[in-house]
Amino acid sequence: MTIKQIDKKTLEKNYGKNILPLSTFDNEYFIGSPPLEILFFYKKDLPILKLKESLLKTIHSYNLFSSRLIMIGDHKFALQYCTDGAVANDLPPVDADFDNNRIDDIEKKMVHVQTLPGKPLFAVTGIPFRNGILAGISCSHAVADGISLLLFLYAWMCITDGKNFLPPSPQRLFQDLPVHFDPTDRALVPPLSALSDKIRQKVEINNPTEIFTATEYFTDDFLNEIKTEAKKEKYDISNHQIMTTFLLKKYHHKILPDTDRIILKNPINLRDIHPDIDPMYIGSSNFNNFIQFTKEEIDRLSILQIAYRIKKSIADMRNESYAREIAYLSPYGVEINMEVFRRNRPPYNVETNVVSSNMTHLNDLESMFVGPETGSLLHIGLAAQTGFTMLKEQSGRIFAQITGRYPLT
């Protein structure tokens, strides 16, 4: 029996339980896209088996990550909630202290998931060193956004340390326990050769041979100094707008060398503005604001002028009425109104687009029990090939990672 022969009523009977149809948004934009990835070095003296045990407990709590992608028709996909949707892989110990210079080598060894039929959508690779454990986390964007992944990491650390944490929102995509996936079920999984050309092409386009990264740190003193100057000029701007502008001015020639204009994408978190979505919602819950600058403008205008233009552009879209128009909460998670979305979404172009992802509104990692005493965040990889990712690492300092397809030095 093939997926196409499955009775539609059987699928509908399991909506919200075993099988979740992906939205048009997921089918059109996220199939084959690069995963969200985090490299975290855990400093505490703990056997890797203990860390793995707490990981499995966290996966059970956040059952969203135990899903796999299946094909239910031409260009139609669904998430099958099953027991082998998450992979935990531990590599042999390294008889040496961990050195940050090893990050590139570690990335090559870790399991990288892809949004492909029959494949796991979440994976953790653990490597013990003499002074701690390196954890490489890879997660398909089809099941979670960056905020979800950080909430998952927070819960994992709490379970490991025996601390309480806020459970995932009851607005979860799957109910009950995962289905058991046995050899008989595997007949329902299409072979990779059955993938459409559209997906294969996306995988090839979205997986460049090499990605370059750089890191910047922003202190409260630096941000407050800019804000003080902004008040004198009657500008009211946020930390994120200041950091995005600073990074644009410093890196735009390096990350996008072959264009004279840049489209800046700012993901907006629906949890903050949509009245029906729980702040602890686990899944994908964002949309993008777009603003365009010429490179000449970025070089010529001040940080205050650019930051204020970004602020006004975001403010125009970041409101409850637009959030209600673009998205709604169904029994299966946040659904996007594709007609509205298409009207407001320019085609993504790796040669012109920069994505500035702001996660600084979360509590800092220190207060989430994943701060300096517990470990260190080494790398954040989002689905975008070119962009900035900002996260409050600890009180008084923000971690910003710059990602591009060209050398950044």
C-alpha positions in Angstrom: 0.0 0.0 0.0 1.3 3.5 -0.8 0.6 6.8 0.9 -1.8 7.8 -1.9 -3.9 4.7 -1.2 -4.5 5.7 2.5 -8.1 6.4 3.0 -8.7 10.2 3.6 -11.0 9.4 6.5 -8.3 7.5 8.2 -6.0 10.6 8.1 -8.8 12.9 9.2 -9.6 10.6 12.1 -6.0 11.0 13.4 -5.7 14.8 13.0 -4.2 16.2 16.1 -3.3 12.7 17.3 -1.0 10.8 15.0 -0.9 12.8 11.8 -0.8 16.6 11.3 -1.1 18.0 7.8 1.4 20.7 7.2 0.1 24.1 6.1 0.7 25.5 2.6 3.3 27.7 4.2 5.3 24.7 5.3 4.8 22.8 2.0 5.9 25.8 -0.1 8.7 27.4 1.9 10.1 24.9 4.5 10.3 21.6 2.6 14.0 20.9 2.2 15.1 24.0 4.0 18.2 23.9 6.3 17.6 23.1 9.9 17.8 25.2 13.0 20.9 24.3 14.9 22.6 25.0 18.2 26.0 24.1 19.5 26.1 24.1 23.3 29.0 23.1 25.5 27.8 21.6 28.9 30.5 22.3 31.5 29.1 20.3 34.4 30.6 16.9 35.4 27.8 14.6 34.4 27.9 11.2 32.6 26.6 11.5 29.0 24.1 8.7 29.7 22.5 10.9 32.4 22.3 13.8 29.9 20.9 11.5 27.3 18.3 10.2 29.8 17.1 13.7 30.6 17.0 14.5 26.9 14.6 11.6 26.2 12.4 12.9 29.1 12.4 16.3 27.5 11.5 14.9 24.1 8.6 13.1 25.8 7.5 16.3 27.4 7.8 18.3 24.1 6.3 15.6 22.0 6.4 17.8 18.9 9.9 16.8 18.3 9.0 13.1 17.9 7.6 13.6 14.4 8.6 12.5 11.0 7.6 13.8 7.6 5.5 11.6 5.3 4.2 12.2 1.8 0.4 12.0 1.5 0.1 13.1 -2.1 1.7 15.1 -4.9 3.5 18.0 -3.1 1.5 17.3 0.0 3.2 16.3 3.3 2.2 15.6 6.8 4.0 15.1 10.2 3.6 11.6 11.5 3.9 11.6 15.3 6.0 8.5 15.9 8.7 7.1 18.2 11.6 7.3 15.8 11.2 10.9 14.9 14.0 12.1 17.1 17.6 10.9 17.1 20.1 10.9 20.0 23.6 10.1 18.9 26.6 10.0 21.2 30.1 9.8 19.7 33.2 8.4 21.4 34.9 10.5 24.1 37.7 12.8 23.2 40.7 12.6 25.6 41.3 16.4 25.6 39.8 19.6 26.8 37.3 21.2 24.4 38.7 24.1 22.4 36.5 26.5 20.4 38.7 26.0 17.4 37.2 22.5 17.1 33.7 23.9 16.2 34.0 23.4 12.5 35.2 19.8 13.0 32.3 19.1 15.4 29.7 20.5 12.9 30.9 17.9 10.4 30.4 15.1 12.8 27.0 16.0 14.2 23.7 14.7 12.7 22.1 17.3 10.5 18.4 16.7 9.9 16.6 17.7 6.6 13.0 18.3 6.0 12.6 15.2 3.9 10.0 12.3 3.9 10.8 9.4 6.1 13.6 11.2 7.9 13.8 12.3 11.6 13.1 16.0 12.1 15.1 16.4 15.3 18.6 15.2 16.3 21.1 15.7 19.1 24.8 14.6 18.8 26.8 14.4 22.1 30.6 14.3 22.3 32.2 14.0 25.8 35.4 15.9 26.4 37.6 16.0 29.5 36.1 19.3 30.7 32.5 18.8 29.6 30.1 17.6 26.9 29.5 19.2 23.5 25.8 18.9 22.3 24.9 19.6 18.7 21.2 20.1 18.2 19.6 20.0 14.8 15.9 20.7 14.3 13.7 21.0 11.2 11.9 24.3 10.9 8.8 22.4 9.9 8.2 21.6 13.6 9.7 24.5 15.5 11.1 28.0 15.3 14.1 29.4 17.2 12.1 30.3 20.3 10.7 26.8 20.6 14.2 25.4 20.3 15.5 27.6 23.1 12.5 26.7 25.3 13.3 23.1 24.7 17.0 23.6 25.6 15.8 25.4 28.8 13.5 22.5 29.7 16.3 20.0 29.0 18.7 21.8 31.4 16.0 22.0 34.1 15.2 18.3 33.8 18.9 17.5 34.0 19.4 19.5 37.1 16.1 18.4 38.7 14.6 21.9 38.6 11.0 22.9 37.8 10.1 24.6 34.6 7.0 25.9 32.8 5.6 23.1 30.7 4.8 23.5 27.0 1.6 25.3 26.2 -1.5 23.0 26.0 -1.8 24.5 22.4 0.3 21.6 21.2 0.2 20.0 17.9 -0.1 16.4 19.0 -2.2 14.7 21.7 -1.8 11.4 23.5 1.3 9.2 23.0 3.3 8.7 19.8 2.5 5.8 17.6 4.8 2.8 17.4 6.5 2.7 14.0 7.1 -0.9 13.0 8.4 -2.5 9.8 4.9 -2.7 8.4 4.5 1.0 8.6 7.7 1.6 6.7 5.8 0.5 3.5 4.0 3.8 3.8 7.2 5.9 3.6 8.1 6.9 0.0 11.7 6.3 -1.0 13.9 9.4 -1.6 13.8 8.6 -5.3 10.1 9.5 -5.2 10.7 13.0 -4.1 9.6 15.7 -6.5 12.1 17.7 -8.4 10.9 20.8 -6.6 12.1 19.4 -3.2 15.4 18.1 -4.6 16.1 21.5 -6.1 15.3 23.2 -2.8 17.6 20.9 -0.9 20.4 21.7 -3.4 19.8 25.4 -3.3 19.4 25.6 0.5 22.5 23.6 1.4 25.5 25.6 0.3 28.9 23.9 0.4 30.2 26.3 3.1 28.8 28.8 5.6 30.9 31.5 7.3 30.2 32.9 10.7 31.4 35.7 13.0 30.4 36.8 16.5 29.8 40.2 18.0 29.1 41.1 21.6 27.0 44.0 22.7 27.1 45.4 26.3 24.4 47.3 28.0 26.8 50.3 28.3 27.2 50.4 24.5 23.4 50.2 23.8 22.6 52.7 26.5 25.1 55.1 25.0 23.4 54.9 21.6 20.0 55.3 23.2 21.1 58.5 25.1 22.3 59.9 21.8 19.0 58.9 20.2 16.9 60.7 22.8 18.8 64.0 22.1 17.8 63.6 18.4 14.2 62.7 19.3 14.6 59.1 18.2 13.0 56.2 20.1 14.7 53.0 19.1 15.2 49.5 20.6 18.3 47.4 21.3 17.5 45.1 18.4 17.1 48.0 16.0 20.5 49.4 17.2 22.3 46.0 16.8 20.7 45.2 13.4 21.9 48.6 12.1 25.4 48.3 13.6 25.7 44.8 12.0 24.3 46.0 8.6 26.8 48.9 8.5 29.7 46.6 9.4 29.0 43.5 7.4 26.7 44.3 4.4 29.5 44.5 1.9 30.9 41.1 3.1 27.7 39.0 3.4 26.1 40.3 0.2 28.9 41.5 -2.1 27.1 41.3 -5.4 24.0 43.5 -4.9 23.4 47.2 -4.7 20.3 46.9 -2.5 19.4 44.8 0.5 16.1 43.5 1.7 16.1 43.2 5.5 13.7 40.6 7.0 12.8 40.9 10.6 10.9 37.8 11.9 8.0 38.9 14.2 6.9 36.6 17.0 3.2 36.0 16.9 3.2 34.9 20.5 3.8 38.5 21.6 0.9 40.0 19.6 -1.7 37.4 18.7 -4.2 37.2 21.6 -5.1 33.5 20.9 -1.5 32.2 21.0 0.1 31.1 24.3 3.5 32.6 25.0 4.8 29.0 25.7 3.4 27.8 22.3 5.9 25.2 20.8 6.0 25.2 17.1 6.6 27.7 14.3 4.9 31.0 15.2 6.3 34.0 13.3 6.0 36.1 10.1 8.4 38.5 8.5 8.5 42.2 8.1 10.5 43.5 5.1 12.4 46.8 4.6 14.7 47.7 1.7 17.9 49.7 1.8 20.5 50.6 -0.9 24.1 49.9 0.1 24.7 53.6 -0.5 22.1 54.4 2.1 23.5 52.0 4.7 26.9 53.6 4.3 25.7 57.2 4.3 22.9 57.2 7.0 23.7 57.2 10.7 22.9 54.3 13.0 20.0 56.4 14.4 18.5 57.1 11.0 18.6 53.5 9.8 17.4 52.1 13.2 14.4 54.5 13.2 13.4 53.4 9.7 13.5 49.8 10.8 11.4 50.7 13.9 8.7 52.4 11.8 8.5 49.5 9.3 8.1 46.9 12.0 5.6 49.0 14.0 3.4 49.2 10.9 3.0 45.4 10.8 3.4 44.5 14.5 -0.2 44.9 15.6 -3.0 42.7 16.7 -5.4 43.3 13.8 -2.7 42.3 11.3 -1.7 39.3 13.4 -5.3 38.1 13.4 -5.5 38.6 9.6 -2.3 36.7 8.8 -2.7 33.8 11.3 -5.2 31.8 13.3 -4.9 29.1 15.9 -6.4 25.7 14.8 -6.5 22.4 16.8 -3.3 21.5 14.9 -1.2 24.6 15.7 -0.8 28.1 14.2 -2.1 28.2 10.6 -1.1 31.0 8.2 -3.7 32.7 5.9 -1.7 32.1 2.7 -3.6 34.7 0.6 -2.7 37.5 3.0 0.8 36.1 3.3 1.5 35.9 -0.4 0.4 39.5 -0.9 3.0 40.7 1.6 5.9 38.3 1.0 8.5 39.1 -1.7 10.2 36.0 -3.0 13.2 35.0 -0.9 16.5 35.7 -2.7 19.8 34.5 -1.2 21.7 37.2 -3.1 19.8 40.2 -1.6 18.1 39.1 1.7 19.4 39.5 5.2 17.3 38.0 8.1 17.7 39.6 11.5 16.3 37.2 14.1 15.7 38.8 17.5 15.5 36.4 20.5 16.7 39.0 23.1 13.2 39.4 24.5 13.6 36.0 26.1 15.1 35.9 29.6 18.9 35.7 29.3 20.4 32.2 29.1 21.8 32.7 32.6 18.3 33.0 34.1 17.2 30.0 32.1 19.8 27.8 33.7 21.9 27.6 30.5 24.2 30.5 31.3 28.0 30.6 31.9 28.0 28.4 35.0 26.2 25.6 33.1 27.8 26.0 29.7 28.4 28.2 26.8 26.5 28.8 23.6 28.9 28.4 20.7 26.8 28.6 17.6 23.2 29.3 16.4 22.3 28.3 12.9 18.9 29.4 11.5 17.3 28.4 8.2 18.4 31.6 6.5 21.8 31.5 4.8 22.6 35.2 5.4 21.6 36.9 8.6 22.1 38.1 12.2 20.9 36.2 15.2 20.8 38.0 18.6 20.3 36.4 21.9 20.8 37.6 25.5 23.7 35.5 26.7 23.8 36.8 30.2 22.9 39.9 32.2 24.6 42.9 30.6 25.7 41.2 27.4 24.1 40.1 24.1 25.5 37.5 21.8 25.1 38.2 18.0 26.1 35.7 15.3 26.6 36.8 11.8 26.1 34.2 9.1 26.9 34.4 5.4 27.9 32.5 2.3 31.1 34.5 1.8 34.2 35.0 4.1 33.5 37.6 6.8 37.1 38.6 7.6 
